[in-house]
Amino acid sequence: MNKCFLIGKIISKIKFDFVISNKKTNKISRIEFYIKLKNNNIIKIIAYNELADKCFRELEKEEIIIIQGRINTLGEVELEEFFCLENRL
């Protein structure tokens, strides 16, 4: 199991989408956005279901956030939890 903790600034619009699953066409919500770390690395963040809905409601471009997640095989961070900070970076 891998875990990562990141602090960065949201630099893209939060893209909200629905993904149709294979099990009786259940709709699953999905978001994706990019953050820029202090060392200028750019990381793609994704989240699903209730967490995706919460991100879409609460997060905006230019916000500073702390992220806890997992790195998947594509190098994206699958969000598990987030906290918003004041713009300090």
PyMOL Python script that loads the backbone (N, CA, C, O; Angstrom):
from pymol import cmd

cmd.read_pdbstr("""\
ATOM      1  N   MET A   1       0.848  -1.182   0.000  1.00  0.00           N
ATOM      2  CA  MET A   1       0.000   0.000   0.000  1.00  0.00           C
ATOM      3  C   MET A   1       0.890   1.241   0.000  1.00  0.00           C
ATOM      4  O   MET A   1       1.873   1.304   0.739  1.00  0.00           O
ATOM      5  N   ASN A   2       0.548   2.220  -0.824  1.00  0.00           N
ATOM      6  CA  ASN A   2       1.309   3.459  -0.824  1.00  0.00           C
ATOM      7  C   ASN A   2       0.430   4.601  -0.340  1.00  0.00           C
ATOM      8  O   ASN A   2      -0.786   4.589  -0.533  1.00  0.00           O
ATOM      9  N   LYS A   3       1.046   5.567   0.277  1.00  0.00           N
ATOM     10  CA  LYS A   3       0.360   6.781   0.748  1.00  0.00           C
ATOM     11  C   LYS A   3       1.212   7.963   0.346  1.00  0.00           C
ATOM     12  O   LYS A   3       2.440   7.888   0.341  1.00  0.00           O
ATOM     13  N   CYS A   4       0.552   9.055   0.010  1.00  0.00           N
ATOM     14  CA  CYS A   4       1.289  10.281  -0.239  1.00  0.00           C
ATOM     15  C   CYS A   4       0.550  11.440   0.415  1.00  0.00           C
ATOM     16  O   CYS A   4      -0.674  11.425   0.550  1.00  0.00           O
ATOM     17  N   PHE A   5       1.311  12.427   0.811  1.00  0.00           N
ATOM     18  CA  PHE A   5       0.783  13.650   1.406  1.00  0.00           C
ATOM     19  C   PHE A   5       1.395  14.804   0.637  1.00  0.00           C
ATOM     20  O   PHE A   5       2.618  14.911   0.542  1.00  0.00           O
ATOM     21  N   LEU A   6       0.551  15.670   0.086  1.00  0.00           N
ATOM     22  CA  LEU A   6       1.018  16.767  -0.743  1.00  0.00           C
ATOM     23  C   LEU A   6       0.372  18.077  -0.303  1.00  0.00           C
ATOM     24  O   LEU A   6      -0.755  18.095   0.193  1.00  0.00           O
ATOM     25  N   ILE A   7       1.100  19.161  -0.490  1.00  0.00           N
ATOM     26  CA  ILE A   7       0.549  20.499  -0.304  1.00  0.00           C
ATOM     27  C   ILE A   7       0.781  21.231  -1.611  1.00  0.00           C
ATOM     28  O   ILE A   7       1.908  21.284  -2.104  1.00  0.00           O
ATOM     29  N   GLY A   8      -0.276  21.793  -2.174  1.00  0.00           N
ATOM     30  CA  GLY A   8      -0.127  22.493  -3.428  1.00  0.00           C
ATOM     31  C   GLY A   8      -1.270  23.432  -3.711  1.00  0.00           C
ATOM     32  O   GLY A   8      -2.251  23.503  -2.971  1.00  0.00           O
ATOM     33  N   LYS A   9      -1.115  24.148  -4.804  1.00  0.00           N
ATOM     34  CA  LYS A   9      -2.104  25.123  -5.242  1.00  0.00           C
ATOM     35  C   LYS A   9      -2.850  24.558  -6.449  1.00  0.00           C
ATOM     36  O   LYS A   9      -2.227  24.066  -7.390  1.00  0.00           O
ATOM     37  N   ILE A  10      -4.168  24.624  -6.426  1.00  0.00           N
ATOM     38  CA  ILE A  10      -4.972  24.152  -7.551  1.00  0.00           C
ATOM     39  C   ILE A  10      -4.757  25.111  -8.719  1.00  0.00           C
ATOM     40  O   ILE A  10      -5.001  26.311  -8.603  1.00  0.00           O
ATOM     41  N   ILE A  11      -4.294  24.564  -9.849  1.00  0.00           N
ATOM     42  CA  ILE A  11      -3.971  25.428 -10.992  1.00  0.00           C
ATOM     43  C   ILE A  11      -4.901  25.211 -12.181  1.00  0.00           C
ATOM     44  O   ILE A  11      -4.745  25.869 -13.209  1.00  0.00           O
ATOM     45  N   SER A  12      -5.856  24.309 -12.061  1.00  0.00           N
ATOM     46  CA  SER A  12      -6.773  24.062 -13.168  1.00  0.00           C
ATOM     47  C   SER A  12      -8.213  24.114 -12.673  1.00  0.00           C
ATOM     48  O   SER A  12      -8.489  24.052 -11.475  1.00  0.00           O
ATOM     49  N   LYS A  13      -9.099  24.226 -13.619  1.00  0.00           N
ATOM     50  CA  LYS A  13     -10.520  24.133 -13.297  1.00  0.00           C
ATOM     51  C   LYS A  13     -10.803  22.702 -12.839  1.00  0.00           C
ATOM     52  O   LYS A  13     -10.194  21.758 -13.342  1.00  0.00           O
ATOM     53  N   ILE A  14     -11.714  22.541 -11.896  1.00  0.00           N
ATOM     54  CA  ILE A  14     -12.060  21.201 -11.419  1.00  0.00           C
ATOM     55  C   ILE A  14     -13.070  20.603 -12.385  1.00  0.00           C
ATOM     56  O   ILE A  14     -14.192  21.093 -12.515  1.00  0.00           O
ATOM     57  N   LYS A  15     -12.658  19.547 -13.053  1.00  0.00           N
ATOM     58  CA  LYS A  15     -13.483  18.908 -14.077  1.00  0.00           C
ATOM     59  C   LYS A  15     -14.322  17.807 -13.426  1.00  0.00           C
ATOM     60  O   LYS A  15     -13.787  16.862 -12.846  1.00  0.00           O
ATOM     61  N   PHE A  16     -15.631  17.945 -13.532  1.00  0.00           N
ATOM     62  CA  PHE A  16     -16.569  16.977 -12.954  1.00  0.00           C
ATOM     63  C   PHE A  16     -17.180  16.164 -14.085  1.00  0.00           C
ATOM     64  O   PHE A  16     -17.560  16.710 -15.121  1.00  0.00           O
ATOM     65  N   ASP A  17     -17.272  14.856 -13.879  1.00  0.00           N
ATOM     66  CA  ASP A  17     -17.797  13.967 -14.912  1.00  0.00           C
ATOM     67  C   ASP A  17     -18.512  12.790 -14.276  1.00  0.00           C
ATOM     68  O   ASP A  17     -18.389  12.548 -13.075  1.00  0.00           O
ATOM     69  N   PHE A  18     -19.257  12.064 -15.086  1.00  0.00           N
ATOM     70  CA  PHE A  18     -19.833  10.796 -14.661  1.00  0.00           C
ATOM     71  C   PHE A  18     -19.198   9.684 -15.466  1.00  0.00           C
ATOM     72  O   PHE A  18     -18.994   9.812 -16.673  1.00  0.00           O
ATOM     73  N   VAL A  19     -18.887   8.585 -14.787  1.00  0.00           N
ATOM     74  CA  VAL A  19     -18.345   7.402 -15.429  1.00  0.00           C
ATOM     75  C   VAL A  19     -19.386   6.307 -15.276  1.00  0.00           C
ATOM     76  O   VAL A  19     -19.892   6.075 -14.178  1.00  0.00           O
ATOM     77  N   ILE A  20     -19.703   5.639 -16.362  1.00  0.00           N
ATOM     78  CA  ILE A  20     -20.688   4.558 -16.289  1.00  0.00           C
ATOM     79  C   ILE A  20     -19.946   3.274 -15.957  1.00  0.00           C
ATOM     80  O   ILE A  20     -19.048   2.855 -16.687  1.00  0.00           O
ATOM     81  N   SER A  21     -20.329   2.656 -14.851  1.00  0.00           N
ATOM     82  CA  SER A  21     -19.641   1.424 -14.424  1.00  0.00           C
ATOM     83  C   SER A  21     -20.222   0.225 -15.151  1.00  0.00           C
ATOM     84  O   SER A  21     -21.263   0.326 -15.800  1.00  0.00           O
ATOM     85  N   ASN A  22     -19.558  -0.888 -15.043  1.00  0.00           N
ATOM     86  CA  ASN A  22     -19.982  -2.116 -15.704  1.00  0.00           C
ATOM     87  C   ASN A  22     -21.134  -2.817 -14.998  1.00  0.00           C
ATOM     88  O   ASN A  22     -21.793  -3.666 -15.599  1.00  0.00           O
ATOM     89  N   LYS A  23     -21.389  -2.486 -13.751  1.00  0.00           N
ATOM     90  CA  LYS A  23     -22.421  -3.182 -12.972  1.00  0.00           C
ATOM     91  C   LYS A  23     -23.753  -2.464 -13.107  1.00  0.00           C
ATOM     92  O   LYS A  23     -24.045  -1.531 -12.359  1.00  0.00           O
ATOM     93  N   LYS A  24     -24.556  -2.900 -14.061  1.00  0.00           N
ATOM     94  CA  LYS A  24     -25.914  -2.380 -14.273  1.00  0.00           C
ATOM     95  C   LYS A  24     -25.945  -0.875 -14.497  1.00  0.00           C
ATOM     96  O   LYS A  24     -26.858  -0.194 -14.030  1.00  0.00           O
ATOM     97  N   THR A  25     -24.966  -0.360 -15.200  1.00  0.00           N
ATOM     98  CA  THR A  25     -24.861   1.053 -15.588  1.00  0.00           C
ATOM     99  C   THR A  25     -25.058   2.045 -14.443  1.00  0.00           C
ATOM    100  O   THR A  25     -25.761   3.043 -14.596  1.00  0.00           O
ATOM    101  N   ASN A  26     -24.441   1.768 -13.302  1.00  0.00           N
ATOM    102  CA  ASN A  26     -24.450   2.736 -12.203  1.00  0.00           C
ATOM    103  C   ASN A  26     -23.588   3.923 -12.599  1.00  0.00           C
ATOM    104  O   ASN A  26     -22.487   3.752 -13.123  1.00  0.00           O
ATOM    105  N   LYS A  27     -24.088   5.117 -12.349  1.00  0.00           N
ATOM    106  CA  LYS A  27     -23.283   6.300 -12.627  1.00  0.00           C
ATOM    107  C   LYS A  27     -22.401   6.589 -11.431  1.00  0.00           C
ATOM    108  O   LYS A  27     -22.857   6.575 -10.288  1.00  0.00           O
ATOM    109  N   ILE A  28     -21.149   6.848 -11.701  1.00  0.00           N
ATOM    110  CA  ILE A  28     -20.187   7.167 -10.658  1.00  0.00           C
ATOM    111  C   ILE A  28     -19.628   8.554 -10.971  1.00  0.00           C
ATOM    112  O   ILE A  28     -19.184   8.811 -12.089  1.00  0.00           O
ATOM    113  N   SER A  29     -19.653   9.438  -9.986  1.00  0.00           N
ATOM    114  CA  SER A  29     -19.090  10.770 -10.224  1.00  0.00           C
ATOM    115  C   SER A  29     -17.569  10.716 -10.094  1.00  0.00           C
ATOM    116  O   SER A  29     -17.018   9.936  -9.318  1.00  0.00           O
ATOM    117  N   ARG A  30     -16.913  11.566 -10.875  1.00  0.00           N
ATOM    118  CA  ARG A  30     -15.452  11.600 -10.908  1.00  0.00           C
ATOM    119  C   ARG A  30     -15.018  13.045 -11.133  1.00  0.00           C
ATOM    120  O   ARG A  30     -15.621  13.764 -11.930  1.00  0.00           O
ATOM    121  N   ILE A  31     -13.977  13.464 -10.434  1.00  0.00           N
ATOM    122  CA  ILE A  31     -13.388  14.777 -10.679  1.00  0.00           C
ATOM    123  C   ILE A  31     -11.911  14.596 -10.989  1.00  0.00           C
ATOM    124  O   ILE A  31     -11.291  13.594 -10.633  1.00  0.00           O
ATOM    125  N   GLU A  32     -11.378  15.589 -11.657  1.00  0.00           N
ATOM    126  CA  GLU A  32      -9.929  15.643 -11.849  1.00  0.00           C
ATOM    127  C   GLU A  32      -9.510  17.104 -11.891  1.00  0.00           C
ATOM    128  O   GLU A  32     -10.221  17.965 -12.409  1.00  0.00           O
ATOM    129  N   PHE A  33      -8.339  17.353 -11.332  1.00  0.00           N
ATOM    130  CA  PHE A  33      -7.753  18.683 -11.376  1.00  0.00           C
ATOM    131  C   PHE A  33      -6.258  18.546 -11.157  1.00  0.00           C
ATOM    132  O   PHE A  33      -5.765  17.478 -10.794  1.00  0.00           O
ATOM    133  N   TYR A  34      -5.543  19.638 -11.381  1.00  0.00           N
ATOM    134  CA  TYR A  34      -4.092  19.628 -11.243  1.00  0.00           C
ATOM    135  C   TYR A  34      -3.676  20.580 -10.129  1.00  0.00           C
ATOM    136  O   TYR A  34      -4.266  21.645  -9.947  1.00  0.00           O
ATOM    137  N   ILE A  35      -2.650  20.176  -9.390  1.00  0.00           N
ATOM    138  CA  ILE A  35      -2.063  21.059  -8.381  1.00  0.00           C
ATOM    139  C   ILE A  35      -0.595  21.282  -8.717  1.00  0.00           C
ATOM    140  O   ILE A  35       0.059  20.441  -9.334  1.00  0.00           O
ATOM    141  N   LYS A  36      -0.103  22.432  -8.296  1.00  0.00           N
ATOM    142  CA  LYS A  36       1.313  22.760  -8.469  1.00  0.00           C
ATOM    143  C   LYS A  36       1.949  22.796  -7.095  1.00  0.00           C
ATOM    144  O   LYS A  36       1.485  23.508  -6.204  1.00  0.00           O
ATOM    145  N   LEU A  37       3.009  22.027  -6.924  1.00  0.00           N
ATOM    146  CA  LEU A  37       3.728  21.971  -5.665  1.00  0.00           C
ATOM    147  C   LEU A  37       4.712  23.132  -5.579  1.00  0.00           C
ATOM    148  O   LEU A  37       4.959  23.823  -6.567  1.00  0.00           O
ATOM    149  N   LYS A  38       5.264  23.337  -4.400  1.00  0.00           N
ATOM    150  CA  LYS A  38       6.218  24.436  -4.195  1.00  0.00           C
ATOM    151  C   LYS A  38       7.464  24.288  -5.065  1.00  0.00           C
ATOM    152  O   LYS A  38       8.080  25.285  -5.442  1.00  0.00           O
ATOM    153  N   ASN A  39       7.839  23.046  -5.384  1.00  0.00           N
ATOM    154  CA  ASN A  39       9.010  22.809  -6.243  1.00  0.00           C
ATOM    155  C   ASN A  39       8.651  22.849  -7.734  1.00  0.00           C
ATOM    156  O   ASN A  39       9.449  22.445  -8.579  1.00  0.00           O
ATOM    157  N   ASN A  40       7.441  23.342  -8.050  1.00  0.00           N
ATOM    158  CA  ASN A  40       6.933  23.519  -9.411  1.00  0.00           C
ATOM    159  C   ASN A  40       6.526  22.234 -10.130  1.00  0.00           C
ATOM    160  O   ASN A  40       6.202  22.288 -11.316  1.00  0.00           O
ATOM    161  N   ASN A  41       6.529  21.088  -9.462  1.00  0.00           N
ATOM    162  CA  ASN A  41       5.974  19.873 -10.055  1.00  0.00           C
ATOM    163  C   ASN A  41       4.463  20.019 -10.148  1.00  0.00           C
ATOM    164  O   ASN A  41       3.831  20.616  -9.277  1.00  0.00           O
ATOM    165  N   ILE A  42       3.892  19.466 -11.214  1.00  0.00           N
ATOM    166  CA  ILE A  42       2.446  19.493 -11.405  1.00  0.00           C
ATOM    167  C   ILE A  42       1.923  18.067 -11.298  1.00  0.00           C
ATOM    168  O   ILE A  42       2.428  17.160 -11.959  1.00  0.00           O
ATOM    169  N   ILE A  43       0.909  17.877 -10.461  1.00  0.00           N
ATOM    170  CA  ILE A  43       0.369  16.557 -10.160  1.00  0.00           C
ATOM    171  C   ILE A  43      -1.120  16.523 -10.510  1.00  0.00           C
ATOM    172  O   ILE A  43      -1.864  17.452 -10.194  1.00  0.00           O
ATOM    173  N   LYS A  44      -1.542  15.441 -11.164  1.00  0.00           N
ATOM    174  CA  LYS A  44      -2.964  15.251 -11.471  1.00  0.00           C
ATOM    175  C   LYS A  44      -3.637  14.558 -10.285  1.00  0.00           C
ATOM    176  O   LYS A  44      -3.156  13.538  -9.791  1.00  0.00           O
ATOM    177  N   ILE A  45      -4.756  15.127  -9.841  1.00  0.00           N
ATOM    178  CA  ILE A  45      -5.515  14.593  -8.718  1.00  0.00           C
ATOM    179  C   ILE A  45      -6.861  14.103  -9.244  1.00  0.00           C
ATOM    180  O   ILE A  45      -7.509  14.789 -10.034  1.00  0.00           O
ATOM    181  N   ILE A  46      -7.283  12.910  -8.803  1.00  0.00           N
ATOM    182  CA  ILE A  46      -8.598  12.387  -9.170  1.00  0.00           C
ATOM    183  C   ILE A  46      -9.312  11.906  -7.914  1.00  0.00           C
ATOM    184  O   ILE A  46      -8.679  11.529  -6.928  1.00  0.00           O
ATOM    185  N   ALA A  47     -10.636  11.924  -7.967  1.00  0.00           N
ATOM    186  CA  ALA A  47     -11.452  11.417  -6.858  1.00  0.00           C
ATOM    187  C   ALA A  47     -12.766  10.897  -7.416  1.00  0.00           C
ATOM    188  O   ALA A  47     -13.190  11.293  -8.501  1.00  0.00           O
ATOM    189  N   TYR A  48     -13.405  10.013  -6.672  1.00  0.00           N
ATOM    190  CA  TYR A  48     -14.636   9.372  -7.115  1.00  0.00           C
ATOM    191  C   TYR A  48     -15.744   9.500  -6.070  1.00  0.00           C
ATOM    192  O   TYR A  48     -15.497   9.723  -4.885  1.00  0.00           O
ATOM    193  N   ASN A  49     -16.961   9.350  -6.556  1.00  0.00           N
ATOM    194  CA  ASN A  49     -18.176   9.258  -5.744  1.00  0.00           C
ATOM    195  C   ASN A  49     -18.371  10.435  -4.792  1.00  0.00           C
ATOM    196  O   ASN A  49     -18.266  11.587  -5.212  1.00  0.00           O
ATOM    197  N   GLU A  50     -18.653  10.165  -3.522  1.00  0.00           N
ATOM    198  CA  GLU A  50     -18.973  11.223  -2.567  1.00  0.00           C
ATOM    199  C   GLU A  50     -17.827  12.221  -2.399  1.00  0.00           C
ATOM    200  O   GLU A  50     -18.058  13.422  -2.258  1.00  0.00           O
ATOM    201  N   LEU A  51     -16.613  11.725  -2.415  1.00  0.00           N
ATOM    202  CA  LEU A  51     -15.460  12.619  -2.287  1.00  0.00           C
ATOM    203  C   LEU A  51     -15.342  13.543  -3.504  1.00  0.00           C
ATOM    204  O   LEU A  51     -14.962  14.706  -3.371  1.00  0.00           O
ATOM    205  N   ALA A  52     -15.666  13.028  -4.673  1.00  0.00           N
ATOM    206  CA  ALA A  52     -15.668  13.863  -5.882  1.00  0.00           C
ATOM    207  C   ALA A  52     -16.728  14.956  -5.766  1.00  0.00           C
ATOM    208  O   ALA A  52     -16.478  16.108  -6.121  1.00  0.00           O
ATOM    209  N   ASP A  53     -17.892  14.600  -5.277  1.00  0.00           N
ATOM    210  CA  ASP A  53     -18.960  15.589  -5.092  1.00  0.00           C
ATOM    211  C   ASP A  53     -18.532  16.671  -4.105  1.00  0.00           C
ATOM    212  O   ASP A  53     -18.774  17.856  -4.331  1.00  0.00           O
ATOM    213  N   LYS A  54     -17.893  16.255  -3.005  1.00  0.00           N
ATOM    214  CA  LYS A  54     -17.437  17.211  -1.991  1.00  0.00           C
ATOM    215  C   LYS A  54     -16.375  18.150  -2.570  1.00  0.00           C
ATOM    216  O   LYS A  54     -16.411  19.354  -2.315  1.00  0.00           O
ATOM    217  N   CYS A  55     -15.443  17.614  -3.337  1.00  0.00           N
ATOM    218  CA  CYS A  55     -14.410  18.441  -3.970  1.00  0.00           C
ATOM    219  C   CYS A  55     -15.036  19.465  -4.898  1.00  0.00           C
ATOM    220  O   CYS A  55     -14.655  20.635  -4.891  1.00  0.00           O
ATOM    221  N   PHE A  56     -15.997  19.023  -5.697  1.00  0.00           N
ATOM    222  CA  PHE A  56     -16.622  19.928  -6.662  1.00  0.00           C
ATOM    223  C   PHE A  56     -17.363  21.060  -5.956  1.00  0.00           C
ATOM    224  O   PHE A  56     -17.375  22.192  -6.441  1.00  0.00           O
ATOM    225  N   ARG A  57     -17.976  20.764  -4.822  1.00  0.00           N
ATOM    226  CA  ARG A  57     -18.706  21.783  -4.059  1.00  0.00           C
ATOM    227  C   ARG A  57     -17.774  22.745  -3.333  1.00  0.00           C
ATOM    228  O   ARG A  57     -18.060  23.940  -3.260  1.00  0.00           O
ATOM    229  N   GLU A  58     -16.660  22.242  -2.794  1.00  0.00           N
ATOM    230  CA  GLU A  58     -15.857  23.025  -1.860  1.00  0.00           C
ATOM    231  C   GLU A  58     -14.567  23.622  -2.411  1.00  0.00           C
ATOM    232  O   GLU A  58     -14.059  24.596  -1.854  1.00  0.00           O
ATOM    233  N   LEU A  59     -14.028  23.064  -3.487  1.00  0.00           N
ATOM    234  CA  LEU A  59     -12.725  23.525  -3.968  1.00  0.00           C
ATOM    235  C   LEU A  59     -12.854  24.463  -5.161  1.00  0.00           C
ATOM    236  O   LEU A  59     -13.790  24.361  -5.955  1.00  0.00           O
ATOM    237  N   GLU A  60     -11.894  25.377  -5.270  1.00  0.00           N
ATOM    238  CA  GLU A  60     -11.845  26.308  -6.380  1.00  0.00           C
ATOM    239  C   GLU A  60     -10.399  26.455  -6.847  1.00  0.00           C
ATOM    240  O   GLU A  60      -9.452  26.184  -6.109  1.00  0.00           O
ATOM    241  N   LYS A  61     -10.267  26.889  -8.087  1.00  0.00           N
ATOM    242  CA  LYS A  61      -8.943  27.161  -8.643  1.00  0.00           C
ATOM    243  C   LYS A  61      -8.254  28.217  -7.783  1.00  0.00           C
ATOM    244  O   LYS A  61      -8.905  29.125  -7.265  1.00  0.00           O
ATOM    245  N   GLU A  62      -6.937  28.096  -7.634  1.00  0.00           N
ATOM    246  CA  GLU A  62      -6.075  29.000  -6.866  1.00  0.00           C
ATOM    247  C   GLU A  62      -6.069  28.718  -5.358  1.00  0.00           C
ATOM    248  O   GLU A  62      -5.335  29.381  -4.625  1.00  0.00           O
ATOM    249  N   GLU A  63      -6.856  27.764  -4.879  1.00  0.00           N
ATOM    250  CA  GLU A  63      -6.824  27.425  -3.452  1.00  0.00           C
ATOM    251  C   GLU A  63      -5.603  26.577  -3.138  1.00  0.00           C
ATOM    252  O   GLU A  63      -5.133  25.807  -3.976  1.00  0.00           O
ATOM    253  N   ILE A  64      -5.093  26.727  -1.915  1.00  0.00           N
ATOM    254  CA  ILE A  64      -4.005  25.895  -1.409  1.00  0.00           C
ATOM    255  C   ILE A  64      -4.645  24.766  -0.609  1.00  0.00           C
ATOM    256  O   ILE A  64      -5.476  25.008   0.267  1.00  0.00           O
ATOM    257  N   ILE A  65      -4.249  23.526  -0.918  1.00  0.00           N
ATOM    258  CA  ILE A  65      -4.839  22.382  -0.225  1.00  0.00           C
ATOM    259  C   ILE A  65      -3.758  21.391   0.210  1.00  0.00           C
ATOM    260  O   ILE A  65      -2.673  21.316  -0.368  1.00  0.00           O
ATOM    261  N   ILE A  66      -4.103  20.642   1.245  1.00  0.00           N
ATOM    262  CA  ILE A  66      -3.302  19.495   1.685  1.00  0.00           C
ATOM    263  C   ILE A  66      -4.058  18.259   1.225  1.00  0.00           C
ATOM    264  O   ILE A  66      -5.268  18.150   1.425  1.00  0.00           O
ATOM    265  N   ILE A  67      -3.343  17.337   0.610  1.00  0.00           N
ATOM    266  CA  ILE A  67      -3.963  16.142   0.050  1.00  0.00           C
ATOM    267  C   ILE A  67      -3.341  14.893   0.652  1.00  0.00           C
ATOM    268  O   ILE A  67      -2.124  14.794   0.806  1.00  0.00           O
ATOM    269  N   GLN A  68      -4.206  13.942   0.990  1.00  0.00           N
ATOM    270  CA  GLN A  68      -3.765  12.600   1.350  1.00  0.00           C
ATOM    271  C   GLN A  68      -4.343  11.669   0.298  1.00  0.00           C
ATOM    272  O   GLN A  68      -5.536  11.727   0.000  1.00  0.00           O
ATOM    273  N   GLY A  69      -3.501  10.812  -0.265  1.00  0.00           N
ATOM    274  CA  GLY A  69      -4.001   9.926  -1.301  1.00  0.00           C
ATOM    275  C   GLY A  69      -3.054   8.792  -1.606  1.00  0.00           C
ATOM    276  O   GLY A  69      -2.113   8.519  -0.860  1.00  0.00           O
ATOM    277  N   ARG A  70      -3.325   8.131  -2.731  1.00  0.00           N
ATOM    278  CA  ARG A  70      -2.514   7.017  -3.219  1.00  0.00           C
ATOM    279  C   ARG A  70      -2.092   7.313  -4.647  1.00  0.00           C
ATOM    280  O   ARG A  70      -2.864   7.887  -5.415  1.00  0.00           O
ATOM    281  N   ILE A  71      -0.897   6.934  -5.004  1.00  0.00           N
ATOM    282  CA  ILE A  71      -0.432   7.091  -6.381  1.00  0.00           C
ATOM    283  C   ILE A  71      -0.823   5.834  -7.151  1.00  0.00           C
ATOM    284  O   ILE A  71      -0.462   4.722  -6.764  1.00  0.00           O
ATOM    285  N   ASN A  72      -1.568   6.021  -8.253  1.00  0.00           N
ATOM    286  CA  ASN A  72      -1.985   4.856  -9.038  1.00  0.00           C
ATOM    287  C   ASN A  72      -0.939   4.526 -10.104  1.00  0.00           C
ATOM    288  O   ASN A  72       0.106   5.171 -10.178  1.00  0.00           O
ATOM    289  N   THR A  73      -1.224   3.537 -10.912  1.00  0.00           N
ATOM    290  CA  THR A  73      -0.255   3.075 -11.907  1.00  0.00           C
ATOM    291  C   THR A  73      -0.021   4.087 -13.025  1.00  0.00           C
ATOM    292  O   THR A  73       0.972   3.982 -13.744  1.00  0.00           O
ATOM    293  N   LEU A  74      -0.908   5.057 -13.185  1.00  0.00           N
ATOM    294  CA  LEU A  74      -0.734   6.095 -14.205  1.00  0.00           C
ATOM    295  C   LEU A  74       0.009   7.315 -13.675  1.00  0.00           C
ATOM    296  O   LEU A  74       0.231   8.276 -14.411  1.00  0.00           O
ATOM    297  N   GLY A  75       0.393   7.279 -12.400  1.00  0.00           N
ATOM    298  CA  GLY A  75       1.093   8.406 -11.795  1.00  0.00           C
ATOM    299  C   GLY A  75       0.173   9.492 -11.273  1.00  0.00           C
ATOM    300  O   GLY A  75       0.634  10.562 -10.878  1.00  0.00           O
ATOM    301  N   GLU A  76      -1.122   9.226 -11.270  1.00  0.00           N
ATOM    302  CA  GLU A  76      -2.098  10.169 -10.727  1.00  0.00           C
ATOM    303  C   GLU A  76      -2.263   9.907  -9.235  1.00  0.00           C
ATOM    304  O   GLU A  76      -1.998   8.803  -8.761  1.00  0.00           O
ATOM    305  N   VAL A  77      -2.696  10.912  -8.506  1.00  0.00           N
ATOM    306  CA  VAL A  77      -2.970  10.730  -7.087  1.00  0.00           C
ATOM    307  C   VAL A  77      -4.472  10.560  -6.910  1.00  0.00           C
ATOM    308  O   VAL A  77      -5.252  11.447  -7.256  1.00  0.00           O
ATOM    309  N   GLU A  78      -4.870   9.413  -6.367  1.00  0.00           N
ATOM    310  CA  GLU A  78      -6.274   9.153  -6.050  1.00  0.00           C
ATOM    311  C   GLU A  78      -6.537   9.704  -4.657  1.00  0.00           C
ATOM    312  O   GLU A  78      -6.012   9.205  -3.662  1.00  0.00           O
ATOM    313  N   LEU A  79      -7.347  10.725  -4.611  1.00  0.00           N
ATOM    314  CA  LEU A  79      -7.615  11.468  -3.391  1.00  0.00           C
ATOM    315  C   LEU A  79      -8.351  10.614  -2.366  1.00  0.00           C
ATOM    316  O   LEU A  79      -9.308   9.912  -2.695  1.00  0.00           O
ATOM    317  N   GLU A  80      -7.889  10.684  -1.114  1.00  0.00           N
ATOM    318  CA  GLU A  80      -8.575  10.025  -0.004  1.00  0.00           C
ATOM    319  C   GLU A  80      -9.140  11.042   0.973  1.00  0.00           C
ATOM    320  O   GLU A  80     -10.183  10.814   1.586  1.00  0.00           O
ATOM    321  N   GLU A  81      -8.443  12.173   1.117  1.00  0.00           N
ATOM    322  CA  GLU A  81      -8.874  13.217   2.037  1.00  0.00           C
ATOM    323  C   GLU A  81      -8.169  14.517   1.658  1.00  0.00           C
ATOM    324  O   GLU A  81      -7.064  14.499   1.117  1.00  0.00           O
ATOM    325  N   PHE A  82      -8.822  15.650   1.948  1.00  0.00           N
ATOM    326  CA  PHE A  82      -8.191  16.941   1.656  1.00  0.00           C
ATOM    327  C   PHE A  82      -8.582  17.962   2.716  1.00  0.00           C
ATOM    328  O   PHE A  82      -9.615  17.845   3.373  1.00  0.00           O
ATOM    329  N   PHE A  83      -7.719  18.971   2.861  1.00  0.00           N
ATOM    330  CA  PHE A  83      -7.954  20.094   3.764  1.00  0.00           C
ATOM    331  C   PHE A  83      -7.554  21.357   3.042  1.00  0.00           C
ATOM    332  O   PHE A  83      -6.527  21.385   2.363  1.00  0.00           O
ATOM    333  N   CYS A  84      -8.345  22.402   3.175  1.00  0.00           N
ATOM    334  CA  CYS A  84      -8.029  23.690   2.544  1.00  0.00           C
ATOM    335  C   CYS A  84      -7.203  24.541   3.490  1.00  0.00           C
ATOM    336  O   CYS A  84      -7.405  24.520   4.704  1.00  0.00           O
ATOM    337  N   LEU A  85      -6.265  25.295   2.915  1.00  0.00           N
ATOM    338  CA  LEU A  85      -5.429  26.233   3.661  1.00  0.00           C
ATOM    339  C   LEU A  85      -5.649  27.637   3.126  1.00  0.00           C
ATOM    340  O   LEU A  85      -6.255  27.816   2.069  1.00  0.00           O
ATOM    341  N   GLU A  86      -5.170  28.609   3.839  1.00  0.00           N
ATOM    342  CA  GLU A  86      -5.148  29.969   3.316  1.00  0.00           C
ATOM    343  C   GLU A  86      -4.045  30.037   2.264  1.00  0.00           C
ATOM    344  O   GLU A  86      -3.113  29.235   2.296  1.00  0.00           O
ATOM    345  N   ASN A  87      -4.138  30.976   1.341  1.00  0.00           N
ATOM    346  CA  ASN A  87      -3.131  31.115   0.284  1.00  0.00           C
ATOM    347  C   ASN A  87      -1.811  31.607   0.867  1.00  0.00           C
ATOM    348  O   ASN A  87      -1.617  32.805   1.071  1.00  0.00           O
ATOM    349  N   ARG A  88      -0.903  30.661   1.131  1.00  0.00           N
ATOM    350  CA  ARG A  88       0.384  31.006   1.748  1.00  0.00           C
ATOM    351  C   ARG A  88       1.566  30.633   0.875  1.00  0.00           C
ATOM    352  O   ARG A  88       2.684  31.036   1.195  1.00  0.00           O
ATOM    353  N   LEU A  89       1.391  29.887  -0.207  1.00  0.00           N
ATOM    354  CA  LEU A  89       2.531  29.476  -1.045  1.00  0.00           C
ATOM    355  C   LEU A  89       2.884  30.546  -2.030  1.00  0.00           C
ATOM    356  O   LEU A  89       3.816  30.379  -2.817  1.00  0.00           O
TER     357      LEU A  89
END
""", "prot")
cmd.dss("prot")
cmd.show_as("cartoon", "prot")
cmd.util.cbc("prot")
cmd.orient("prot")
